[in-house]
Amino acid sequence: MFIGCREKPKNTVTDDVSVWFEWARKERIAIAMSEGLVYTPDGEVMEIEEMMKRYSSQE
């Protein structure tokens, strides 16, 4: 049995993404996130990387 480095499952949320999503949810930019996609209140679906670029919590 191989016990070396393994890839993270794709559903694993990194700390950066988690912090960003909590901020975006409070700002009513995002309402849900699943499998690398973010869902907005107006029904738009976008990849998390694009949403994080478009809506930076640093602004």
C-alpha positions in Angstrom: 0.0 0.0 0.0 1.3 3.4 -1.0 1.2 6.0 1.8 2.9 8.9 0.0 1.6 12.4 -0.7 -2.0 12.4 -2.0 -3.9 15.0 -3.8 -6.5 16.9 -1.9 -10.1 15.9 -2.7 -11.6 18.5 -5.0 -14.3 19.4 -2.5 -11.7 20.5 0.1 -12.0 24.2 0.8 -8.8 26.0 1.6 -8.7 28.6 4.4 -8.3 31.4 1.9 -11.4 30.3 0.0 -13.4 29.8 3.2 -12.5 33.3 4.5 -13.4 34.8 1.1 -16.7 33.0 0.9 -17.8 34.0 4.4 -17.0 37.7 3.5 -18.8 37.4 0.1 -21.8 35.8 1.8 -22.1 38.6 4.4 -21.8 41.1 1.6 -24.5 39.3 -0.3 -22.3 38.6 -3.3 -22.5 34.8 -3.0 -25.2 32.6 -1.5 -23.6 29.1 -2.1 -20.5 27.4 -3.2 -20.1 23.8 -4.4 -17.4 21.9 -6.4 -15.4 25.0 -7.3 -18.5 27.1 -8.3 -20.0 30.1 -6.6 -23.7 30.9 -6.9 -24.9 34.5 -6.7 -28.2 35.9 -5.5 -29.2 36.8 -9.1 -28.6 33.2 -10.3 -25.2 33.6 -11.9 -22.8 30.7 -11.5 -19.0 31.3 -11.8 -15.8 29.5 -10.9 -14.5 30.4 -7.5 -11.1 31.7 -8.9 -12.9 34.2 -11.2 -15.2 35.4 -8.4 -12.3 35.9 -6.0 -10.6 38.0 -8.7 -13.7 40.0 -9.5 -14.7 40.5 -5.9 -11.7 40.9 -3.6 -12.4 41.1 0.1 -9.4 43.5 0.3 -11.4 46.4 -1.2 
